[in-house]
Structures are given as structure tokens and as C-alpha cells.
Amino acid sequence: MRRAAIIAVLLLSVLAALFFQRNPVTGGAQRYATTVAASAGGVYLTLRSLNAFLSTAQEIEVGGTFLVSGTAHPSKALEPVDDTVERVAGLVFFVMVATGVLSVAMGPASALGYAMLTLAAALWLVTARGGQGARVARRLGWYGAFLGLAVPLSFLLAALLSELMTASVMAQNAAILTEITAQADPALVPEAPDNGWLPDIGGMWDDLDRYRSLAGGIYARADELIASLISILAVFLFRLLILPALLMGGLLVVARNLARPAS
């Protein structure tokens, strides 16, 4: 009976290793990583647009045509906000790349785990139940099962749990970010004239005043903006690293205990 079970594990492991792309657990984990990557990509593009907006605001001011009224803020006041947005954008880009790598590597990693499980089952069949061969097969089998099944299962469970835990926080802060950056469009920046004063100088000053007001509004809500960015970044890290790591850590403890020879 036990030998039949080992043979069944061997056959199923071979099939799982060969057809890992059709594994529903691995496929669910890959879709979760792809979803996080797409969400991070949208936030990254928003932050880079905001970064371009603030950088252009500083350049215009340096040129002497922007932020000259009493209600305006000098470029040095906008620079810390711009630098913070740029750094958070870099971290979000890291999350986006990391999730993309996980999405691609999840399938081959699970196939490797099932290959280890196949080798463990074969080793168990050709060696005695006792001795060094059986101990190696036991360890190889449980660690292979961890890599092939527990790792993608951790991300699949994280997909279900993280949505319940962080959906409201993500929605609230994403709404704040969208509201603040809704009008932060670099295309709104008027082109500076090349040949002195242009006939449409009134329209140019209207555009500059509007752009100044937009940048001043972002500066006025800088604290709220930064707090939202930190919260969004924390949600991404929780979904990608912290929660899957906690789940994998628990499953790894189980695998290590099961891999130890029975006393």
C-alpha cells in the first residue's frame, strides 16, 4: 500500500513538472503577481508624471517667469516634495520589476520542486526504508513539495488575504493620489518664447498663472500626498513580500519538521 502511494506520488510529480504551466495553483500565483505588477505600474506612471510636473515647475521659476507673486512658493520649497516623489517612484518601480520576475519565475521554480519530489520518490523506491538513502529521500521530498506547492500556494493565499486586509487602505490612498495629481499634466506647461515678447502675452501669463496655481495646490497638500504615497508603498510591500513571507515561513516550519526522521 505504501509502495503504491509512492508510485502515485512519482507519477503525479512527473506530470506536474512537465505540465507546470497548467497547474492551477501556480497559475493563480502568477496571476496574483501580474496583478500587483500592473497596479504598481499604474502608480509608477502617475508618480513619474507628477515628478515631471514638479521638475518643470522649478525650471520655469528659475527662468524668472514663474512663482513670482506673493502667494507662490520658491523652487526650494518644491524640491523636497519632488525628491520624495522621485524616490517613492523608484521603490514602486522595484516592486513592479520584482513582481514581474516572480510572475515569470513561479512556474519554473515549481517545476524544479516537483522534479525534486520525483527524484525523492524514485530514491525511496530503490533504497531500503531505513538508512541514509531513505533519510535523503525524505528531506528531498518535503523540500521539493515546499518549493513546488507551498511557495505558489503562499502567494495564492496572499492574493485572497491581502485583498481583505488592504483593499480599503489602498482605495482610500489611491483616491487621494488621483485627486492631487489629476491636473498635474506636464502638457499644461506653456512653451517659453524664443524671440522676446510675443503678441499673445496675456494668454501666456494666464497659462503661467494657472500652472503656478496647480503647483501651489500640490505644495499645499504635500503632507497628505507623501502620507498617501507611503501608505500605497506599504500596501505593495505587504502584498508582495511581508504576507507571502509569513505564509511561506509557516509552511517551511512544517516542511522542516516533516523532513526530520521519525524518532
Disulfide bonds with the S-S distance in Angstrom:
none
